[in-house]
Amino acid sequence: MILLLSCIERHHQKFRRPPIGPIGSHLTLVQGEMWAVALEGVFGKLLNAFIVTDHTDFLLLRQCAREANYNHLHIIIYGFSRPRLNIPHHMLPQTNHPTAISVVHPTTISS
């Protein structure tokens, strides 16, 4: 992963918007490491995935992954011009048990 991040840094000016990732580095667990193994099972390889803004950035990130010998990188394309999804509290599952949404919080991502 270090080689991949170095390659992204070297080519950062070529991206329309710098990739966000790995996604797992932008999440915090509410109750420490208590849920880490369970959430890794739920989210799987998405924790190592990156988000880019368009297909051109996808191709550039894929090239960086090849240079870093990082095979099978998951890349998600998301148009950042779309508003962030906010789920109203009343639409969240009503349960006495924790959910993935209740124990994982995003960290602030600077643009």
C-alpha positions as CSV (number, residue, x, y, z in Angstrom):
1,M,0.0,0.0,0.0
2,I,2.9,2.4,0.7
3,L,4.1,2.1,-2.9
4,L,0.6,2.8,-4.2
5,L,0.3,5.9,-2.0
6,S,3.7,7.1,-3.1
7,C,2.7,6.7,-6.7
8,I,-0.6,8.6,-6.1
9,E,1.4,11.4,-4.5
10,R,3.9,11.6,-7.4
11,H,1.0,11.9,-9.9
12,H,-1.4,13.9,-7.7
13,Q,-1.4,16.9,-10.2
14,K,-2.7,14.6,-13.0
15,F,-5.9,13.7,-11.1
16,R,-9.0,15.9,-11.5
17,R,-9.5,15.4,-7.8
18,P,-7.1,13.4,-5.6
19,P,-8.3,9.9,-4.9
20,I,-9.8,9.2,-1.4
21,G,-8.5,6.1,0.2
22,P,-8.0,3.6,1.4
23,I,-11.5,4.0,2.7
24,G,-10.7,2.3,5.9
25,S,-8.3,5.1,6.8
26,H,-11.2,7.5,6.8
27,L,-13.3,5.7,9.3
28,T,-13.2,5.6,13.1
29,L,-14.8,3.0,15.3
30,V,-17.1,4.3,18.1
31,Q,-16.2,1.7,20.6
32,G,-12.5,1.2,19.9
33,E,-11.5,-2.1,18.4
34,M,-14.4,-4.0,19.8
35,W,-16.2,-4.2,16.4
36,A,-13.1,-4.3,14.1
37,V,-13.2,-7.9,13.1
38,A,-17.0,-8.0,12.6
39,L,-16.9,-4.8,10.4
40,E,-14.0,-6.1,8.4
41,G,-16.1,-9.1,7.7
42,V,-19.1,-6.9,6.7
43,F,-17.2,-4.4,4.5
44,G,-14.5,-6.8,3.3
45,K,-12.1,-5.4,0.7
46,L,-14.0,-2.1,0.6
47,L,-11.8,-0.9,3.5
48,N,-8.9,-1.0,1.1
49,A,-10.8,0.6,-1.8
50,F,-10.3,4.1,-3.2
51,I,-12.8,6.6,-4.5
52,V,-12.2,8.7,-7.6
53,T,-14.3,11.3,-9.3
54,D,-14.4,10.0,-12.9
55,H,-13.3,7.4,-15.4
56,T,-10.1,9.3,-16.3
57,D,-9.0,9.3,-12.6
58,F,-10.0,5.6,-12.4
59,L,-7.6,4.8,-15.3
60,L,-4.8,6.9,-13.7
61,L,-5.3,5.2,-10.3
62,R,-5.3,1.8,-12.0
63,Q,-2.0,2.7,-13.6
64,C,-0.5,3.7,-10.2
65,A,-1.7,0.3,-8.8
66,R,0.1,-1.5,-11.7
67,E,3.3,0.5,-11.0
68,A,3.1,-0.4,-7.3
69,N,2.3,-4.1,-8.1
70,Y,-0.9,-3.7,-6.2
71,N,-3.3,-6.2,-8.0
72,H,-7.0,-6.2,-7.6
73,L,-7.5,-2.7,-6.3
74,H,-11.1,-1.8,-5.8
75,I,-11.9,1.6,-7.2
76,I,-15.2,3.3,-6.8
77,I,-16.2,6.1,-9.2
78,Y,-18.4,8.8,-7.5
79,G,-19.4,12.2,-8.8
80,F,-18.5,14.5,-5.9
81,S,-20.8,17.2,-7.3
82,R,-23.7,15.2,-5.9
83,P,-24.7,16.1,-2.4
84,R,-23.6,13.9,0.5
85,L,-26.2,11.3,1.5
86,N,-27.7,12.0,4.9
87,I,-30.0,9.4,6.3
88,P,-32.6,10.9,8.7
89,H,-32.4,9.4,12.2
90,H,-36.0,8.1,12.0
91,M,-35.0,6.0,8.9
92,L,-32.2,4.2,10.7
93,P,-32.8,0.7,12.0
94,Q,-34.6,0.8,15.4
95,T,-32.8,-1.9,17.4
96,N,-31.2,-2.4,20.8
97,H,-28.3,-4.0,19.0
98,P,-25.4,-2.1,17.3
99,T,-25.4,-1.7,13.5
100,A,-22.5,-1.0,11.2
101,I,-23.8,2.6,10.8
102,S,-23.9,3.1,14.5
103,V,-20.3,1.9,15.3
104,V,-18.5,3.4,12.3
105,H,-18.1,7.2,11.7
106,P,-16.4,8.9,8.8
107,T,-13.5,11.2,9.6
108,T,-13.4,14.6,7.9
109,I,-12.1,14.4,4.4
110,S,-10.4,17.6,3.1
111,S,-10.8,18.5,-0.5
